Amino acid sequence: MARQAQLKQLVERFSGLRIGVLGDVLADLYVTGTTDRVSREAPIIIVRQTGEELIPGGAANVAINIASLGAQVQLVGLVGRDGLAERLRPALTRAKVGLEGLLAADGHQTVAKTRIMAGASHTAPQQVLRIDREPDGAPAAKVERVILAKIAAIDRRTDGWILSDYGYRLITPAMREQFVQIAKVKPVLADSRYGILDYHDLTAIKPNEQEAFEGAGILRTSRETLIEAAAKLRRRTRAKVVMITLGNEGMLVYRNRSNYRQVPAVGTDEIVDLTGAGDTAGAALITALAAGADPISAAMIANCAASVVVMKQGCASCSREELTQTLERHLADE
Protein backbone atom coordinates (compact mmCIF):
# COMPACT_ATOMS: atom_id res chain seq x y z
CA MET A 1 0.00 0.00 0.00
CA ALA A 2 1.29 3.43 -0.85
CA ARG A 3 2.54 5.32 2.19
CA GLN A 4 0.24 8.33 1.72
CA ALA A 5 -2.85 6.14 1.50
CA GLN A 6 -1.76 4.20 4.58
CA LEU A 7 -1.30 7.38 6.60
CA LYS A 8 -4.66 8.77 5.50
CA GLN A 9 -6.35 5.54 6.60
CA LEU A 10 -4.72 5.87 10.02
CA VAL A 11 -5.96 9.45 10.35
CA GLU A 12 -9.48 8.33 9.41
CA ARG A 13 -9.43 6.02 12.46
CA PHE A 14 -8.85 8.93 14.83
CA SER A 15 -12.57 9.65 15.24
CA GLY A 16 -13.16 6.27 16.87
CA LEU A 17 -10.35 6.58 19.41
CA ARG A 18 -10.39 7.49 23.09
CA ILE A 19 -7.21 9.02 24.48
CA GLY A 20 -6.32 9.88 28.06
CA VAL A 21 -4.06 12.79 29.00
CA LEU A 22 -2.41 13.02 32.43
CA GLY A 23 -0.35 16.05 33.26
CA ASP A 24 0.16 19.60 34.39
CA VAL A 25 -2.80 21.81 33.53
CA LEU A 26 -1.73 25.42 32.96
CA ALA A 27 -3.55 28.68 32.49
CA ASP A 28 -1.67 30.81 29.97
CA LEU A 29 -2.83 34.36 30.60
CA TYR A 30 -1.95 37.06 28.07
CA VAL A 31 -2.34 40.66 29.28
CA THR A 32 -1.95 43.13 26.42
CA GLY A 33 -1.50 46.86 26.57
CA THR A 34 0.19 49.94 25.21
CA THR A 35 3.18 51.74 26.60
CA ASP A 36 4.50 55.22 25.91
CA ARG A 37 6.10 56.38 29.14
CA VAL A 38 8.34 55.39 32.04
CA SER A 39 7.22 55.32 35.66
CA ARG A 40 8.34 58.06 38.03
CA GLU A 41 8.43 55.51 40.85
CA ALA A 42 11.03 53.20 39.30
CA PRO A 43 12.94 52.78 36.01
CA ILE A 44 10.20 50.68 34.45
CA ILE A 45 7.73 51.14 31.63
CA ILE A 46 4.06 51.70 32.35
CA VAL A 47 1.68 49.37 30.52
CA ARG A 48 -1.86 50.58 30.00
CA GLN A 49 -3.94 47.39 29.83
CA THR A 50 -6.17 47.04 26.79
CA GLY A 51 -7.01 43.33 26.80
CA GLU A 52 -6.68 39.94 28.45
CA GLU A 53 -6.95 36.40 27.09
CA LEU A 54 -6.76 33.04 28.86
CA ILE A 55 -5.57 30.02 26.88
CA PRO A 56 -5.42 26.46 28.27
CA GLY A 57 -1.79 25.37 28.33
CA GLY A 58 0.39 22.40 29.21
CA ALA A 59 -1.51 19.11 29.34
CA ALA A 60 -4.71 21.04 28.61
CA ASN A 61 -3.28 22.18 25.28
CA VAL A 62 -2.26 18.60 24.47
CA ALA A 63 -5.84 17.49 25.17
CA ILE A 64 -7.26 20.24 22.94
CA ASN A 65 -4.96 19.12 20.13
CA ILE A 66 -6.12 15.51 20.46
CA ALA A 67 -9.75 16.63 20.36
CA SER A 68 -9.00 18.79 17.32
CA LEU A 69 -7.62 15.71 15.54
CA GLY A 70 -11.02 14.08 16.00
CA ALA A 71 -10.46 11.67 18.89
CA GLN A 72 -12.36 11.65 22.16
CA VAL A 73 -10.14 12.79 25.04
CA GLN A 74 -10.26 12.77 28.82
CA LEU A 75 -7.97 15.14 30.74
CA VAL A 76 -6.66 14.10 34.15
CA GLY A 77 -5.05 16.90 36.12
CA LEU A 78 -5.21 19.23 39.09
CA VAL A 79 -6.45 22.80 39.42
CA GLY A 80 -7.33 25.03 42.34
CA ARG A 81 -10.69 26.30 43.46
CA ASP A 82 -10.05 29.70 41.96
CA GLY A 83 -11.07 32.06 39.20
CA LEU A 84 -8.53 30.73 36.72
CA ALA A 85 -9.92 27.21 37.01
CA GLU A 86 -13.44 28.56 36.54
CA ARG A 87 -12.30 30.15 33.29
CA LEU A 88 -10.38 27.08 32.12
CA ARG A 89 -13.28 24.66 32.39
CA PRO A 90 -15.63 26.29 29.83
CA ALA A 91 -12.72 26.82 27.43
CA LEU A 92 -11.89 23.11 27.60
CA THR A 93 -15.53 22.10 27.30
CA ARG A 94 -15.89 24.21 24.14
CA ALA A 95 -12.89 22.34 22.72
CA LYS A 96 -14.66 19.02 23.45
CA VAL A 97 -12.20 17.93 26.14
CA GLY A 98 -13.65 15.55 28.73
CA LEU A 99 -13.14 16.83 32.28
CA GLU A 100 -14.08 13.75 34.29
CA GLY A 101 -10.51 13.52 35.55
CA LEU A 102 -9.91 17.22 36.25
CA LEU A 103 -9.74 17.60 40.03
CA ALA A 104 -10.12 20.86 41.94
CA ALA A 105 -8.30 20.67 45.27
CA ASP A 106 -8.44 22.93 48.30
CA GLY A 107 -5.12 24.58 49.06
CA HIS A 108 -3.90 24.19 45.49
CA GLN A 109 -3.43 27.11 43.11
CA THR A 110 -4.04 26.66 39.41
CA VAL A 111 -0.67 26.82 37.70
CA ALA A 112 -0.49 30.03 35.69
CA LYS A 113 1.88 31.88 33.38
CA THR A 114 0.92 35.52 32.98
CA ARG A 115 2.61 37.21 30.04
CA ILE A 116 2.56 40.99 29.81
CA MET A 117 2.49 41.95 26.14
CA ALA A 118 3.08 45.63 25.38
CA GLY A 119 4.00 48.00 22.60
CA ALA A 120 3.35 51.41 21.19
CA SER A 121 0.06 52.15 19.47
CA HIS A 122 -0.26 50.56 16.01
CA THR A 123 2.66 48.17 16.63
CA ALA A 124 2.67 44.45 17.43
CA PRO A 125 2.92 43.91 21.20
CA GLN A 126 6.05 42.21 22.54
CA GLN A 127 6.42 40.21 25.74
CA VAL A 128 8.00 42.43 28.40
CA LEU A 129 7.39 40.36 31.54
CA ARG A 130 6.21 36.91 32.60
CA ILE A 131 4.80 36.13 36.04
CA ASP A 132 4.57 32.44 37.03
CA ARG A 133 2.36 30.95 39.72
CA GLU A 134 3.48 27.45 40.70
CA PRO A 135 2.50 24.81 43.29
CA ASP A 136 4.68 24.42 46.36
CA GLY A 137 5.14 20.68 45.91
CA ALA A 138 3.66 17.36 44.86
CA PRO A 139 -0.04 16.74 45.52
CA ALA A 140 -1.09 15.65 49.01
CA ALA A 141 -1.50 11.91 49.59
CA LYS A 142 -5.30 12.07 49.57
CA VAL A 143 -5.25 14.01 46.29
CA GLU A 144 -2.84 11.49 44.81
CA ARG A 145 -5.20 8.64 45.76
CA VAL A 146 -8.10 10.37 44.01
CA ILE A 147 -6.06 10.91 40.84
CA LEU A 148 -4.89 7.28 40.84
CA ALA A 149 -8.53 6.18 41.08
CA LYS A 150 -9.55 8.54 38.24
CA ILE A 151 -6.78 7.15 36.02
CA ALA A 152 -7.93 3.59 36.70
CA ALA A 153 -11.57 4.42 35.98
CA ILE A 154 -10.85 6.33 32.77
CA ASP A 155 -8.34 3.73 31.58
CA ARG A 156 -11.10 1.15 31.21
CA ARG A 157 -12.36 3.05 28.18
CA THR A 158 -9.21 4.46 26.56
CA ASP A 159 -7.06 3.29 23.67
CA GLY A 160 -3.89 5.11 24.71
CA TRP A 161 -2.37 7.70 27.06
CA ILE A 162 0.04 10.60 26.92
CA LEU A 163 1.79 11.83 30.06
CA SER A 164 2.45 15.56 29.77
CA ASP A 165 4.95 16.50 32.48
CA TYR A 166 5.88 20.18 32.60
CA GLY A 167 7.82 19.84 35.83
CA TYR A 168 5.16 20.88 38.36
CA ARG A 169 5.34 17.54 40.21
CA LEU A 170 1.80 16.36 39.58
CA ILE A 171 2.90 12.98 38.22
CA THR A 172 4.12 11.01 41.23
CA PRO A 173 6.12 7.74 41.34
CA ALA A 174 2.90 5.84 42.09
CA MET A 175 1.27 7.26 38.96
CA ARG A 176 4.30 6.39 36.86
CA GLU A 177 4.18 2.80 38.15
CA GLN A 178 0.49 2.65 37.31
CA PHE A 179 1.34 3.45 33.70
CA VAL A 180 3.99 0.75 33.53
CA GLN A 181 1.12 -1.72 33.89
CA ILE A 182 -1.12 0.17 31.46
CA ALA A 183 1.65 0.21 28.84
CA LYS A 184 1.60 -3.59 28.76
CA VAL A 185 -1.75 -3.49 26.96
CA LYS A 186 -1.97 -0.12 25.14
CA PRO A 187 0.29 2.72 23.93
CA VAL A 188 1.62 5.12 26.57
CA LEU A 189 3.78 8.07 25.53
CA ALA A 190 5.74 10.19 28.03
CA ASP A 191 6.65 13.80 27.28
CA SER A 192 8.62 15.30 30.17
CA ARG A 193 10.37 18.66 30.11
CA TYR A 194 12.80 18.00 32.96
CA GLY A 195 12.50 14.37 34.09
CA ILE A 196 12.33 12.01 31.14
CA LEU A 197 14.55 9.50 32.98
CA ASP A 198 11.83 9.12 35.62
CA TYR A 199 9.66 7.30 33.06
CA HIS A 200 10.42 3.66 32.31
CA ASP A 201 8.98 0.63 30.53
CA LEU A 202 6.56 2.66 28.42
CA THR A 203 5.71 2.47 24.73
CA ALA A 204 7.61 5.64 23.82
CA ILE A 205 9.24 8.76 25.20
CA LYS A 206 9.29 12.09 23.36
CA PRO A 207 12.06 14.48 24.40
CA ASN A 208 13.11 17.36 22.21
CA GLU A 209 16.74 17.60 21.14
CA GLN A 210 17.90 19.63 24.15
CA GLU A 211 16.02 17.39 26.60
CA ALA A 212 17.54 14.30 24.97
CA PHE A 213 21.10 15.53 25.34
CA GLU A 214 20.50 16.70 28.90
CA GLY A 215 18.84 13.42 29.87
CA ALA A 216 21.70 11.41 28.37
CA GLY A 217 24.34 13.65 29.98
CA ILE A 218 25.97 14.50 26.64
CA LEU A 219 27.52 17.94 26.23
CA ARG A 220 28.93 17.80 22.70
CA THR A 221 25.96 17.95 20.34
CA SER A 222 26.05 16.52 16.83
CA ARG A 223 24.13 14.03 14.72
CA GLU A 224 26.46 11.25 15.90
CA THR A 225 26.02 12.12 19.56
CA LEU A 226 22.24 12.42 19.02
CA ILE A 227 22.18 8.71 18.17
CA GLU A 228 24.28 8.07 21.26
CA ALA A 229 21.82 10.09 23.35
CA ALA A 230 18.87 8.13 21.97
CA ALA A 231 20.64 4.86 22.75
CA LYS A 232 21.34 5.94 26.33
CA LEU A 233 17.77 7.13 26.87
CA ARG A 234 16.33 3.90 25.56
CA ARG A 235 18.68 1.82 27.70
CA ARG A 236 17.94 3.83 30.85
CA THR A 237 14.17 4.12 30.38
CA ARG A 238 13.58 0.76 28.65
CA ALA A 239 11.09 2.50 26.35
CA LYS A 240 10.23 0.53 23.23
CA VAL A 241 11.03 3.56 21.09
CA VAL A 242 12.64 6.97 21.61
CA MET A 243 11.16 9.76 19.48
CA ILE A 244 13.27 12.93 19.57
CA THR A 245 11.71 16.04 18.03
CA LEU A 246 14.21 18.13 16.05
CA GLY A 247 12.29 21.27 15.15
CA ASN A 248 12.49 22.05 11.44
CA GLU A 249 14.64 18.93 10.94
CA GLY A 250 11.80 16.57 11.83
CA MET A 251 12.07 13.70 14.28
CA LEU A 252 14.49 10.90 15.13
CA VAL A 253 12.75 7.56 15.69
CA TYR A 254 15.11 5.20 17.53
CA ARG A 255 14.56 1.57 18.47
CA ASN A 256 18.13 0.26 18.57
CA ARG A 257 21.56 0.76 17.00
CA SER A 258 20.49 -0.97 13.79
CA ASN A 259 16.93 0.36 13.65
CA TYR A 260 16.57 4.12 13.63
CA ARG A 261 15.54 6.77 11.15
CA GLN A 262 15.33 10.53 10.95
CA VAL A 263 11.88 11.41 9.62
CA PRO A 264 12.13 14.79 7.85
CA ALA A 265 9.89 17.73 8.58
CA VAL A 266 7.40 18.86 5.96
CA GLY A 267 6.13 22.23 4.84
CA THR A 268 7.77 25.63 4.61
CA ASP A 269 10.70 27.18 6.48
CA GLU A 270 8.69 30.39 6.90
CA ILE A 271 7.59 29.58 10.45
CA VAL A 272 5.22 32.00 12.17
CA ASP A 273 5.33 30.70 15.76
CA LEU A 274 6.81 27.56 17.36
CA THR A 275 4.66 27.91 20.48
CA GLY A 276 2.86 24.65 21.24
CA ALA A 277 4.35 22.68 18.35
CA GLY A 278 5.70 20.07 20.78
CA ASP A 279 2.23 19.62 22.29
CA THR A 280 0.76 19.11 18.82
CA ALA A 281 3.46 16.59 17.91
CA GLY A 282 2.83 14.64 21.11
CA ALA A 283 -0.93 14.69 20.57
CA ALA A 284 -0.56 13.41 17.01
CA LEU A 285 1.98 10.76 18.03
CA ILE A 286 -0.16 9.13 20.71
CA THR A 287 -3.31 9.32 18.58
CA ALA A 288 -1.51 7.71 15.65
CA LEU A 289 0.03 5.01 17.84
CA ALA A 290 -3.39 4.26 19.33
CA ALA A 291 -4.74 3.98 15.77
CA GLY A 292 -2.20 1.21 15.11
CA ALA A 293 0.56 3.19 13.40
CA ASP A 294 4.13 1.99 13.51
CA PRO A 295 6.55 4.55 15.00
CA ILE A 296 7.77 5.81 11.61
CA SER A 297 4.23 6.38 10.35
CA ALA A 298 3.31 8.04 13.65
CA ALA A 299 6.30 10.38 13.28
CA MET A 300 5.27 11.29 9.72
CA ILE A 301 1.77 12.13 10.89
CA ALA A 302 3.12 14.14 13.85
CA ASN A 303 5.47 16.12 11.61
CA CYS A 304 2.56 17.02 9.33
CA ALA A 305 0.41 18.13 12.27
CA ALA A 306 3.24 20.24 13.69
CA SER A 307 3.80 21.86 10.29
CA VAL A 308 0.23 23.17 10.45
CA VAL A 309 0.45 24.78 13.89
CA VAL A 310 3.80 26.50 13.36
CA MET A 311 2.08 28.55 10.66
CA LYS A 312 -0.43 29.87 13.22
CA GLN A 313 0.07 32.48 15.92
CA GLY A 314 0.27 31.34 19.56
CA CYS A 315 -0.84 27.99 20.98
CA ALA A 316 -2.81 26.48 18.11
CA SER A 317 -4.16 23.11 17.06
CA CYS A 318 -4.38 21.07 13.88
CA SER A 319 -7.74 19.71 12.76
CA ARG A 320 -8.10 16.30 11.16
CA GLU A 321 -9.06 18.00 7.90
CA GLU A 322 -5.91 20.15 7.97
CA LEU A 323 -3.82 17.08 8.73
CA THR A 324 -5.30 15.14 5.81
CA GLN A 325 -4.71 18.06 3.46
CA THR A 326 -1.10 18.32 4.61
CA LEU A 327 -0.56 14.59 4.04
CA GLU A 328 -1.92 14.95 0.51
CA ARG A 329 0.19 18.01 -0.21
CA HIS A 330 3.56 16.91 1.13
CA LEU A 331 3.69 13.10 1.18
CA ALA A 332 3.44 11.74 -2.34
CA ASP A 333 2.66 8.07 -2.86
CA GLU A 334 5.71 5.85 -2.57
Wavefront OBJ file of the C-alpha trace (Angstrom):
o trace
v 0.000 0.000 0.000
v 1.294 3.434 -0.852
v 2.536 5.324 2.186
v 0.241 8.325 1.720
v -2.848 6.142 1.500
v -1.761 4.200 4.582
v -1.299 7.382 6.601
v -4.664 8.765 5.499
v -6.352 5.537 6.599
v -4.717 5.868 10.024
v -5.961 9.452 10.347
v -9.480 8.329 9.409
v -9.426 6.023 12.457
v -8.845 8.934 14.833
v -12.568 9.646 15.238
v -13.156 6.273 16.873
v -10.350 6.578 19.411
v -10.392 7.487 23.085
v -7.206 9.021 24.481
v -6.315 9.878 28.061
v -4.057 12.790 28.999
v -2.412 13.016 32.428
v -0.347 16.055 33.258
v 0.165 19.604 34.391
v -2.805 21.815 33.531
v -1.732 25.418 32.959
v -3.547 28.685 32.492
v -1.671 30.806 29.969
v -2.828 34.364 30.598
v -1.952 37.063 28.070
v -2.343 40.661 29.277
v -1.947 43.127 26.417
v -1.498 46.863 26.567
v 0.190 49.941 25.215
v 3.180 51.737 26.603
v 4.496 55.216 25.909
v 6.104 56.376 29.140
v 8.337 55.392 32.043
v 7.220 55.316 35.662
v 8.341 58.063 38.034
v 8.426 55.509 40.854
v 11.033 53.198 39.300
v 12.936 52.782 36.005
v 10.197 50.676 34.454
v 7.727 51.145 31.629
v 4.065 51.702 32.354
v 1.676 49.369 30.515
v -1.863 50.584 30.004
v -3.935 47.390 29.827
v -6.173 47.036 26.789
v -7.005 43.329 26.798
v -6.679 39.938 28.449
v -6.947 36.401 27.086
v -6.762 33.045 28.859
v -5.571 30.019 26.875
v -5.424 26.456 28.266
v -1.787 25.372 28.328
v 0.386 22.401 29.212
v -1.512 19.110 29.339
v -4.712 21.036 28.608
v -3.279 22.181 25.276
v -2.263 18.597 24.473
v -5.839 17.487 25.168
v -7.262 20.239 22.942
v -4.956 19.120 20.127
v -6.125 15.513 20.455
v -9.753 16.629 20.359
v -9.003 18.786 17.316
v -7.622 15.713 15.539
v -11.019 14.076 15.995
v -10.457 11.671 18.891
v -12.357 11.655 22.164
v -10.139 12.787 25.038
v -10.259 12.773 28.821
v -7.973 15.144 30.737
v -6.664 14.101 34.155
v -5.048 16.904 36.123
v -5.211 19.231 39.094
v -6.449 22.801 39.421
v -7.327 25.032 42.337
v -10.693 26.303 43.456
v -10.047 29.696 41.958
v -11.068 32.059 39.201
v -8.529 30.729 36.719
v -9.923 27.208 37.013
v -13.437 28.560 36.540
v -12.304 30.145 33.292
v -10.383 27.079 32.117
v -13.281 24.656 32.387
v -15.626 26.289 29.826
v -12.717 26.818 27.427
v -11.894 23.107 27.600
v -15.532 22.102 27.303
v -15.887 24.212 24.136
v -12.894 22.345 22.725
v -14.664 19.017 23.449
v -12.202 17.929 26.141
v -13.655 15.548 28.728
v -13.142 16.826 32.276
v -14.081 13.749 34.294
v -10.512 13.522 35.552
v -9.905 17.223 36.250
v -9.738 17.596 40.026
v -10.121 20.863 41.938
v -8.301 20.674 45.271
v -8.442 22.930 48.301
v -5.116 24.579 49.058
v -3.898 24.189 45.488
v -3.428 27.110 43.109
v -4.037 26.661 39.412
v -0.666 26.818 37.701
v -0.490 30.025 35.689
v 1.883 31.879 33.383
v 0.917 35.520 32.976
v 2.613 37.211 30.044
v 2.560 40.993 29.814
v 2.493 41.945 26.136
v 3.075 45.631 25.379
v 3.997 48.001 22.602
v 3.348 51.414 21.192
v 0.058 52.153 19.472
v -0.260 50.560 16.010
v 2.659 48.168 16.630
v 2.671 44.451 17.426
v 2.918 43.912 21.205
v 6.048 42.213 22.542
v 6.420 40.213 25.736
v 7.999 42.431 28.400
v 7.390 40.362 31.537
v 6.209 36.910 32.605
v 4.797 36.125 36.045
v 4.568 32.444 37.032
v 2.358 30.949 39.720
v 3.483 27.449 40.698
v 2.503 24.809 43.291
v 4.678 24.419 46.364
v 5.141 20.677 45.909
v 3.660 17.358 44.865
v -0.044 16.741 45.519
v -1.091 15.647 49.010
v -1.498 11.913 49.594
v -5.302 12.074 49.570
v -5.254 14.014 46.289
v -2.845 11.490 44.810
v -5.202 8.641 45.755
v -8.103 10.372 44.015
v -6.056 10.915 40.842
v -4.891 7.284 40.840
v -8.531 6.183 41.076
v -9.552 8.536 38.244
v -6.780 7.146 36.025
v -7.933 3.587 36.705
v -11.573 4.420 35.977
v -10.854 6.330 32.769
v -8.338 3.728 31.577
v -11.098 1.147 31.215
v -12.355 3.046 28.180
v -9.212 4.462 26.557
v -7.062 3.293 23.667
v -3.887 5.109 24.711
v -2.366 7.697 27.058
v 0.037 10.597 26.922
v 1.795 11.833 30.058
v 2.451 15.563 29.770
v 4.952 16.496 32.482
v 5.875 20.183 32.596
v 7.822 19.839 35.835
v 5.156 20.882 38.360
v 5.336 17.536 40.211
v 1.800 16.359 39.584
v 2.903 12.977 38.218
v 4.118 11.010 41.231
v 6.117 7.739 41.341
v 2.897 5.841 42.088
v 1.273 7.261 38.962
v 4.303 6.386 36.865
v 4.183 2.805 38.155
v 0.488 2.648 37.315
v 1.335 3.453 33.704
v 3.991 0.749 33.534
v 1.120 -1.718 33.891
v -1.125 0.174 31.464
v 1.650 0.209 28.837
v 1.596 -3.587 28.763
v -1.749 -3.490 26.957
v -1.972 -0.120 25.144
v 0.288 2.720 23.929
v 1.618 5.116 26.571
v 3.778 8.074 25.529
v 5.738 10.188 28.027
v 6.653 13.799 27.280
v 8.624 15.305 30.170
v 10.367 18.660 30.114
v 12.805 17.995 32.964
v 12.496 14.372 34.094
v 12.334 12.006 31.144
v 14.549 9.499 32.981
v 11.827 9.117 35.623
v 9.656 7.298 33.061
v 10.418 3.662 32.314
v 8.983 0.629 30.529
v 6.558 2.660 28.424
v 5.713 2.469 24.727
v 7.609 5.636 23.821
v 9.241 8.757 25.204
v 9.294 12.093 23.364
v 12.060 14.481 24.397
v 13.114 17.360 22.206
v 16.742 17.599 21.139
v 17.895 19.626 24.152
v 16.025 17.392 26.600
v 17.536 14.300 24.973
v 21.103 15.533 25.338
v 20.501 16.697 28.900
v 18.839 13.416 29.871
v 21.702 11.415 28.373
v 24.342 13.646 29.980
v 25.970 14.497 26.644
v 27.516 17.945 26.232
v 28.928 17.797 22.699
v 25.958 17.951 20.339
v 26.054 16.525 16.826
v 24.125 14.031 14.716
v 26.463 11.255 15.901
v 26.016 12.119 19.557
v 22.243 12.415 19.025
v 22.178 8.709 18.166
v 24.276 8.070 21.260
v 21.819 10.094 23.349
v 18.873 8.132 21.973
v 20.644 4.857 22.753
v 21.339 5.938 26.325
v 17.773 7.128 26.867
v 16.333 3.895 25.558
v 18.678 1.816 27.704
v 17.944 3.830 30.847
v 14.174 4.115 30.379
v 13.576 0.761 28.650
v 11.086 2.499 26.348
v 10.230 0.532 23.225
v 11.030 3.557 21.094
v 12.641 6.974 21.608
v 11.157 9.759 19.475
v 13.271 12.932 19.567
v 11.707 16.040 18.027
v 14.211 18.126 16.053
v 12.293 21.274 15.152
v 12.494 22.047 11.442
v 14.637 18.926 10.936
v 11.803 16.570 11.828
v 12.073 13.698 14.280
v 14.495 10.897 15.127
v 12.755 7.563 15.687
v 15.111 5.201 17.525
v 14.558 1.569 18.468
v 18.126 0.255 18.569
v 21.556 0.763 16.999
v 20.494 -0.971 13.788
v 16.931 0.361 13.654
v 16.569 4.120 13.630
v 15.536 6.775 11.149
v 15.326 10.530 10.948
v 11.885 11.405 9.624
v 12.131 14.790 7.852
v 9.885 17.730 8.580
v 7.400 18.861 5.964
v 6.134 22.233 4.840
v 7.770 25.634 4.613
v 10.697 27.175 6.483
v 8.690 30.390 6.898
v 7.585 29.578 10.445
v 5.221 32.001 12.166
v 5.329 30.697 15.761
v 6.814 27.557 17.355
v 4.657 27.906 20.476
v 2.860 24.652 21.243
v 4.351 22.676 18.350
v 5.697 20.073 20.778
v 2.227 19.620 22.286
v 0.762 19.108 18.817
v 3.465 16.589 17.907
v 2.833 14.640 21.108
v -0.933 14.690 20.569
v -0.563 13.410 17.010
v 1.983 10.759 18.030
v -0.158 9.134 20.709
v -3.312 9.318 18.580
v -1.505 7.713 15.647
v 0.030 5.006 17.841
v -3.386 4.258 19.326
v -4.736 3.977 15.767
v -2.202 1.214 15.113
v 0.559 3.193 13.400
v 4.130 1.993 13.510
v 6.553 4.554 15.002
v 7.771 5.811 11.613
v 4.231 6.377 10.351
v 3.309 8.040 13.647
v 6.298 10.384 13.279
v 5.269 11.292 9.721
v 1.765 12.131 10.895
v 3.120 14.136 13.845
v 5.468 16.120 11.606
v 2.564 17.017 9.329
v 0.414 18.126 12.270
v 3.238 20.245 13.694
v 3.798 21.856 10.286
v 0.225 23.166 10.453
v 0.445 24.776 13.893
v 3.796 26.505 13.357
v 2.078 28.549 10.660
v -0.433 29.874 13.219
v 0.069 32.485 15.924
v 0.268 31.343 19.558
v -0.840 27.989 20.981
v -2.815 26.483 18.113
v -4.155 23.110 17.061
v -4.381 21.075 13.881
v -7.740 19.711 12.758
v -8.104 16.303 11.162
v -9.058 18.000 7.896
v -5.906 20.152 7.966
v -3.823 17.080 8.730
v -5.299 15.145 5.813
v -4.709 18.064 3.458
v -1.096 18.315 4.608
v -0.558 14.592 4.035
v -1.924 14.951 0.514
v 0.190 18.014 -0.208
v 3.555 16.911 1.130
v 3.688 13.104 1.179
v 3.439 11.744 -2.340
v 2.656 8.066 -2.858
v 5.710 5.846 -2.567
l 1 2 3 4 5 6 7 8 9 10 11 12 13 14 15 16 17 18 19 20 21 22 23 24 25 26 27 28 29 30 31 32 33 34 35 36 37 38 39 40 41 42 43 44 45 46 47 48 49 50 51 52 53 54 55 56 57 58 59 60 61 62 63 64 65 66 67 68 69 70 71 72 73 74 75 76 77 78 79 80 81 82 83 84 85 86 87 88 89 90 91 92 93 94 95 96 97 98 99 100 101 102 103 104 105 106 107 108 109 110 111 112 113 114 115 116 117 118 119 120 121 122 123 124 125 126 127 128 129 130 131 132 133 134 135 136 137 138 139 140 141 142 143 144 145 146 147 148 149 150 151 152 153 154 155 156 157 158 159 160 161 162 163 164 165 166 167 168 169 170 171 172 173 174 175 176 177 178 179 180 181 182 183 184 185 186 187 188 189 190 191 192 193 194 195 196 197 198 199 200 201 202 203 204 205 206 207 208 209 210 211 212 213 214 215 216 217 218 219 220 221 222 223 224 225 226 227 228 229 230 231 232 233 234 235 236 237 238 239 240 241 242 243 244 245 246 247 248 249 250 251 252 253 254 255 256 257 258 259 260 261 262 263 264 265 266 267 268 269 270 271 272 273 274 275 276 277 278 279 280 281 282 283 284 285 286 287 288 289 290 291 292 293 294 295 296 297 298 299 300 301 302 303 304 305 306 307 308 309 310 311 312 313 314 315 316 317 318 319 320 321 322 323 324 325 326 327 328 329 330 331 332 333 334
